[in-house]
């Protein structure tokens, strides 16, 4: 029960009405006060208080003043006497309630297992729904311990029914494939389980449970092998289509902690459902992991190359004798006479041949962008490029925005030439450029052939495609089939949102009407501005200064 009450809340909730006062005419002393408190508490919560200490003192004092009984007499009220039981019967009859029966237990359990358990994710939400159902049906709830047993029974009934449903959806081949995950390899069949009960290390299930957080080609290869193993099971795509995500997550976590011996002790329906849930969830996790590896790889090689070029530039700038002094003199001369010509202003400071030598040295080394591209290209070609065929084969990219379709088309082009040894794309091949190759580096990517036509180097183009793909993945403009973190953004809303819109808005505590929502935001902004306007002059820790058009200065 709520322990803190304002005076307005006391008046609204705990004020006795004339019809309620008539029930107290034949009662005096502690019985009168105890009956009044029980009556208003039952009307407020749909149940009786469990003891005198559950009702706050402020409530007792407020009710005591209405019934003309001293507050101290409340402690003398016997909550477990026979007379108290008769009073509870009178209160139930007055409020239109009845006691909880065995038939109600079955009805409540069935309703919870079918209508509440599949959808609720919050801890204690099922119990809250049970209390609401009992109150709506005019039934006094049982004790908390007994009610919790009914909630647990509803969850068990739902799990058993769901497991049987999933088991029926699995074919004989699917069941055999899932059972094979628990089987140890031939070389390790005689080994006992480890001390943590995780089973033989060589079992397929144990191998699928492990994660590789390392960045690199070897980690990608391990994850792809696991993904291929799971896909070979060919589980139906709609196997868990009507199952809430939180239920699937719960089954996946349970399967992650069960040892093979514990799995074998389960009934076939439970065992296969847990394994299927683990496999479906694990495929999604591995898909997300592969996409993350791809995004991190592109970022890693670019950042590493930029840092390397920056170090080289600094080292070269310091190594060349008097280069910094030459640059300083050139700048001073140019700024000192901005209207003069180069020959009149700069050549007297630094002779023409020295400037030509510096220009030739710069061109030989290349600019910053060119050097970065050269290092990225070498790192990618010598090491990371071998993971691209795996990723393009195992991952399917999609976009709901036509502006990013060139990147999708470019990925298709890369996929068609996965097994090709050609260095240059054929002239007749359509190569997406806009939206894929940045304008600032097109001169580095596009090559001019002997016949004057433009050619595209495959390695350079792959780097551009991967960079554009990384940006689109991070902004959710491109998504991956079978992923969760990188899923279709149109599926971010629950798929039953339209059917259960009212309950979702209630959970968010937001109105469904747009105008009401906007008006609420406007009122919050107005209240905040009024609070700032009224409180700022009185706040000794904040002052407003006129510098730079007005600033807030906050003391340390």
N, C-alpha and C positions, 0 to 999 in steps of 0.2 A: 504494500500500500504506500501511496505517496506520503512522505514524511513532512514536507514543508508546504504550508498552505497560506495564501494571501487572504486578506479579509473578504475580497470579492469572491474568491473560490469557496471559502467557507459558507458564504451566504448562498451561492448558487447550488452547492452540493449538499450541505448539511442542515439546511433549514427545514423544519418540520411543517408540513401542510396541515390544515384543519382536519382532513380525513385521517391523517396519520396520528394526530394528537388524540383523536377519539379512541384509538387502540390502547392508550395509556391510562384511561380513566380508572381502571381497577388495579393499578400497579403503583407501588410506592417504593421509596428508598432505592437501594442498589438495583433491585429488579426493574424499576421504572427507567433508570438511567441506562442500564445494560441493554434493555429491550430497545430503547430509542437508538442507541449506538449500533446495535445489530441491524435494525431496520434500515437505517440510512447507509450503512456499509454494504448491505446486501443490494440495495438499489443502485449503489455506485459501481460495485465490482461484480455483481452477479454471484457472489459467494459470501459466506460468513467469515469473520476474522477467526484466526486459529487460536488466539489468546488475547488477553488484555493488553499486552505490550505492543501488539501490532498496530493499534490505533494511536496516533500521535496525541500528545497532551493537549495541544491547541484545539483539536477536534472535540475531545472529551469536554473541555471547558466550555466550548461554544454550545454543545448539545445540553450540557448540565444547566446552563443559564436558561435555556428554553423550557426545560422540564421542571425547573425549580428544585433540583437536587444538588447537594454539595458534591464537588468534584472528587473529594477523597473517598466517597462511598463507592466509586466505580471499582476500586480495588477489591471490594467485598463481593462483587458479583461472581457467582459460580458458573463458569462456562460449561461444566460437564455434568450438572445436576439434571434430574429428570424434568424439573420445571423448565430448565433452559431448553430441553428438547421439545417440550410442548410449545414454547414460545417460537422456536424455529418453524414449527409446523404452521403456526398462525401467520408468521411473516411470509412463508412460501405461498400460502393461500392468498394472502393480501396482494402479493406481487405477481401472482399467476404462474408460479414455478412449482416443480415437483422434484422429488428425489431421483437420483441416478439409479437405473436398474440394470440388470444383466442384459436385457434386450438392447438398451441404449449403448452398452459397451460394444456389441457386435456392429450396430449401425454406425457408431462413431468411428470404429476401426476401419470399416469398409470405406467410409467417406474420406477419411484421411489418406488411406492408401491409394485411392483413385484420383482425388481432386487436389490434394495439398502436397503430399510428399514428392510427386514428380516435378513440382514447380518451385518449391521454396528452397532457397539457398542459405538464408540466415540461420544462425544458431538460435534455437528457441522459437522459430517461426511456426513450426508445426504445433507446438503447445499453445501458442497464441491463437492459432486458427481453431484449435479444439475448444478453447475457452469461448471464442466468439460463437462457434456453432452451438455450444450448450446454452449460451445466453439467448441466442436468437430462437431457440426451440423451447425456452422456458424450463431448463433442466439445471438443477444445482450441480456444479461440478464435484467430482469425487476428490479425495485427498490428493495432494501433489504427487506423492509416491505412486498411488494407484493410477493417476492420470498419465504419468510418465511411462508406466508399463503399457498402457494402451497406445501411446505414441510409438514406443519401441516395437510393439506388435504390428502397427500399421506400416512401419518402415520395413520390417521383415517380410510382411505379406507382399509389399510392393517389389522388393528385391527378388523374392521367389517367383513371382508372376513375371517379372521382366526377364529373369534368367531363363525361364522356360520359353518365353517368346523368342529371345535371341537364339536359344538352342534350336528351336524349330526352324529358324531362318537359315541355319547353317546346313549345307549339304554334307554328304558323307566325306567328300574330298576335303572340304573345309575342316571338318572335325579331325580328320587324320592329320592334316597339316599342323593344326594347333597342338594336338597331342605330341607331335614329333618335337616341338620346342622343349618339352620337358625331358626328352631322352638324352642321356649322356653319350658322348662319343664312344666308339668301340674301345679305344685305348684306355679310357678312364672309367669304364663301367663298374670296376671292382673297387674304386676309390671311395672311401667314406665321405660324408658331407663334412664341410668345414665347421669350425667351432661356432660360427655365427648362424649355422643352419641355412646357408645360402645355396647349398647343393654343389655338385661338381663344377669346377671352374670352366670346364669345356662345354657345358650345356649351351644350346643355342639361346635359351632364355636369359641365362646369366650374361652371355656376350651382348645381347641386345640391351641389357640394363645399363651397361657401362657408357660413359660419356667421354668424349675427347675434347678438351678445351684448348688444345694446342692449335696455333695458327700455322697452316702449311699444307702441302700437297698430301703428305701421309695421313693427316687427320681427315681430309676430304675423302681420300680413298677408303678409309675405315668406315666413315659414315655412309658412303654410297653403297658399300657392300652390305651393310645392315639394312639400308632402305630397299635394296634389291631382294634381299631375303624375305622381307615382309611383303613386298609386292608379289612375290611368287606364290604367296598364299591365296591371292586373288579373292580376298574377302569382299562380299557385296558392298557396293558404295552406300546403299541405303540401310545397312545393317543397324546403325544407331541413329537413323534420321529422326525418329520420333522420341529420342531420349534427350533430356535436358543436358547441357554441357557440364553442369556441376555433378550430375550423376555419373557421367562418363569419366570425369576427373577422379571421382571417389573410387570407382572401380579400378582405374589405372594405378592409383596410389596403393590400393590394396594388393593388386597383382605385383607391384614392384617390391613388396616386402614379404611375400609368401615364398617359401622354399618349395622346390619340386615335390618333396615328400608331403608337405601340407596341401599342395594342389591335388595330389593323388587321393588324399583323404576326403576331398570334397565330392559332392554329387556331380555327375557329368554336366548337368545344365549350369551349375554354378562355376565349375572349373573352366568350361569352354567360354562362358560369358566373360569371366575375368581375363582370360587369355586374349579373347577377341578385343575387349576394350583396351587392353595394354597395347596390342598390335596397332589398332587404329590410332590411338593417341600417340604412340611412338613414331608412326609414319609422319604425323604432323610435326612432331618435335624435330625429327631428323631433317625434314624439308626446311623448317625454319633455320636449323643449324647450318645447312648447306648455303642458304641464301646469306646468312650472316657471315659465313666464311668468305663468300664472294665479295660482299660489300667491304669487309675488313681488308681483304687482299688488295683491292683497288686502292683503298685509302692508304694502306701501309706502303706500297711500292712508290706511290706519288710523294708522300711525305718524306720517305727515306731519301728519294732522289733529290728533292728540293733542299734538304738539309746538307746533303753531300755537295751539291753545286754551290750552296752558300759558303760552305767551308773552303771550297776551292777558290771561289772568287776572293774571299778575304785573304787567303794565303797568297794568291797571285798578286793581289793589289799591294800587299806588303813586300813581296819579294822583288818586284821590278824596281830598279834603282831610280829614285826621283820621280816615279810616276805620279805620286800624290802631289808633289811640288809642281809638276807640269800642269796638272789639272787645275790646281789653285791659281797659277799664273794666267791660264787661259780664261778662267772665269772672271778674274779681276779685270783683264783687258776687255772682255766682251761687255761687262757691266759698266766699265768706265767710259766706253765710247759705243753705245748701242746703235748709233746711226752710221758708223763707219763700215767699210768693207772688210772682208776676211783678210785680204792681202795687206791692207793698210794697218789693221788692228792686231790680228793674231800672228801673222808670219814674223813680225819683228820680235815677238815674245818667244815663239817656238817656231823653228824653221820648218819649211814645207816637208822636207824629207822625214823629219822626226814624226810629224803628224801622219804621213803615209805609212811609216813603219808601225805606228800604234794601231792604225786602222787595219793593216794587214794582219797583225797579231790578233786583234779582236775577231776578225772574220774567221781566222783559222781555228780559234777556240770556240766560236759561236756565241750567240747571246744566251741569256739565262734560260729562256723557254726552250731553245734548241738543245742546250746541254741537259736540261731536265728530261726532255723527251728522249734523248739518246740513252741516258742511264735507265729510265723506266723501260724503254724498249729492250735493252740488254737483259735487265733483271727478269722481265716478263718472258722473254723468248727462251732464256736459258733454264728457267726453273718453273715458273707458275703457269706457263702456257699449257702444259700437259694436263692440267685439271679442267680446262675449258671444255674439251669434248665430253667429259663425264657430266659436267653440270648442264651443258646444253642438251644432253641426252635424257637426263633424269628430271630436269625441272622444266615446267611449262609456264611461260610468262604470258600474261594477258593485260589489257588496258581498257578502261571504260572511257578514255579520253582520246578523241581522234588526233589531238595534237601530238600525242606520244606514239602514234602508230608507226612513224618512221623507225623508232627504236625497236619495236616488235618485228618490223620487216627486216631490219638489220640483223636481229638475232636469228631470224629464219635463214638469212644469207650465210651467217657463220655456221649454222647447223648443216647447210647443204655442202659446205666445203670442209667439214670436220676431217674427213679422210683424205683430203687432197694435199699434194705436196707443192702446189703452185705458189709462187711468191707474189704474183700479181693477179688480180681478178681479171677475167676475160673482158674485152671491150664490150661485148654484147650483153654482159650481165648488168642488170639494173641495180645500182648501188645507192641506197638512201644517204643523202648528205645533209640536207636541212634537218635540224633537230638532233643530229648525231655528231657531226664534226663542228666544233666551235670555230667561229669565223677567225678568231685570233691565231689559230694554228693550222688553218687550211693549207697555207704555203708549206708547212712541214709534212702534211699527210699526202697531199696530191702531188704526184710526180708527172713531169712532162716526158712522154716517150719520144723515140727517134722520129716518128712521123708527126710530131707536134700535138698528138692527142694526150688527154689527161689519163693517167693510170693511178690506181689505188693499191698501195702495198698492203697485203693482208695483215701483217703484224701491226702496222700503224693503225689500220682501220679497226682491228679488234680492240686495241687500247681505247680508242674513241668510243666504241660501242659500249664497252664495259664501264667507262666513266659516266656516260649518259644513263646507262642502266642503274648504276649506283644512286645517282641523284633522283631518278624516278622512283626507285624502290623506297628510298627514305621519305619521299613526299607522298607515298601511297598512290601515285599515278599509275604505276605498274604493279601488279600483284601476281602471286604464284598460286597455281592450282595445288590444293592439298596442304597449304600452309595455314598457320594461325596468326602469327605476328605479321606476316606479309600477305594476309588473306584479302579477298575482294572487299573493298571498303563498303560496298552496298550491303554486306552481310554483318556489319558491325551491330546493327539493331537486331534484337531477337527476332527469329523468323515468325513467331506468333504475336508480334507486336500489335498488329491490327486487331487480332482477336481478343487480346488481353490488354488493350491500351489503357483502360481505366485502372487496372491494378498496377500497371507500370507507373502511371502518373502518380498514383497514391504512394508507391514506394519512393518515388523521387520527390514527393511532397511539392508537386508543381501543378498548376491548373492546366486543363486541356485547352481552354479558350486563349487564343493568341492575345486578344486585347487585354484580358485580365493579367496575363504574364507580363506584357509590356508595361502596363500601369504599375504593377508591382515593382518592376525595375526602376521606373521613373521615380516612384516614391522613395525607394532606397537611395537613389542619387540625391534627391532633394533633401532627405533627412541627413545624409552625410555632409552635404554642403552647408546646411544650417548648423550642424554640429561644429564644422570647421570654422564658420563665420563667428559663431558665438563663443567658441572656446579658445580661438587663437589669441585674441588680445589678453586673455587671462593666463596664458601659458607662459611661465617664466623661462622655459627651456627652449622656446622657439621664437624667432623674430624674423621679420621680413625686411630685406635690404633692397635698395634700388639698383644695385650693381647688375649689369648685363640684362637690363629690362625687368628685374625683379627676381629675387631668389629667397628661398627659405633657408635659414641658418639654424641648425639644431646643435645644441651644446653636446659635448662628449658625454 
